[in-house]
Amino acid sequence: MSAPPGRRRRSAAPVVATLIWLAGSAAAFVLLDPVLAAFLAIVGVTGVVVVAVLSDWVRASTFEEREMARARRRQAKWDAGEQARARDRARWEAHQARKAAEGDR
């Protein structure tokens, strides 16, 4: 099964690590002292979390690429609010004109 265009396929490593952790934890609770088994289960779940985080690490873009994407999003957001800024500017200028007219009296 391939990923849709524009999306990367997720790594299977977190799923495999989770399955290994589940089997290892179950075996530890069956074969070992419960305190030792709990310790191994906690260390194992920490390892699963690390594997899950690291599976996405390679896909991280460079700093420059992230900043360019962020700048594009900010520019699009700025452009979307152009009409509202023009409307606010007109209201402000009308307010300033009224204020100046009151001062002339």
C-alpha positions in Angstrom: 0.0 0.0 0.0 1.5 3.3 -1.0 1.0 6.7 0.5 -1.2 9.3 -1.2 0.6 11.9 -3.3 2.2 14.6 -1.2 2.2 12.4 2.0 5.0 10.3 3.2 4.4 6.7 4.3 4.6 6.2 8.1 7.3 4.0 9.5 6.4 0.6 10.9 9.0 0.8 13.6 6.7 2.2 16.4 4.1 -0.6 15.7 6.9 -3.3 15.8 8.3 -1.8 19.0 4.9 -1.7 20.6 4.3 -5.4 19.8 7.7 -6.4 21.1 7.1 -4.3 24.3 3.7 -6.0 24.8 5.1 -9.5 24.4 8.1 -8.7 26.5 6.0 -7.2 29.3 3.6 -10.1 29.4 6.5 -12.6 29.5 8.2 -10.5 32.3 5.0 -10.5 34.4 4.6 -14.2 34.0 8.2 -15.2 34.6 9.6 -12.6 36.9 8.9 -10.9 40.2 6.1 -8.2 39.7 8.4 -5.4 40.8 11.1 -6.3 38.4 8.5 -6.9 35.7 7.0 -3.5 36.3 10.5 -1.9 36.0 11.1 -3.7 32.7 7.6 -2.6 31.4 8.3 1.0 32.3 11.7 0.9 30.6 10.1 -0.8 27.6 7.3 1.8 27.2 10.0 4.5 27.4 11.8 2.8 24.6 8.6 2.6 22.6 8.0 6.3 23.0 11.6 7.0 21.9 11.2 4.8 18.8 7.9 6.6 18.0 9.5 10.0 18.2 12.6 9.0 16.3 10.6 7.4 13.5 9.4 10.9 12.5 12.8 12.6 13.1 14.3 11.8 9.7 11.4 13.5 7.9 12.1 16.8 9.6 13.0 19.4 7.1 15.9 21.8 7.5 15.6 25.0 9.4 15.5 27.1 6.3 12.7 25.0 4.7 10.6 25.2 7.9 11.1 29.0 8.1 10.2 29.4 4.4 7.0 27.4 5.0 6.2 29.5 8.1 6.8 32.7 6.2 4.5 31.6 3.4 1.8 30.7 5.9 2.2 34.1 7.6 2.1 36.0 4.3 -1.1 34.1 3.3 -2.6 35.0 6.6 -1.5 38.7 6.2 -2.9 38.8 2.6 -6.3 37.3 3.8 -6.7 40.2 6.3 -6.0 43.0 3.7 -9.6 44.1 3.4 -10.1 44.2 7.1 -7.0 46.4 7.5 -8.2 48.7 4.8 -11.6 49.0 6.4 -9.9 49.7 9.8 -7.6 52.2 8.3 -10.6 54.1 6.7 -12.4 54.1 10.0 -9.3 55.4 11.8 -8.8 58.2 9.3 -12.5 59.2 9.6 -12.1 59.2 13.4 -8.9 61.4 13.1 -10.8 63.7 10.7 -13.7 64.1 13.2 -11.3 64.6 16.0 -9.4 67.3 14.0 -12.7 69.0 13.1 -13.7 69.2 16.8 -10.4 70.8 17.6 -11.0 73.5 15.0 -14.2 74.7 16.6 
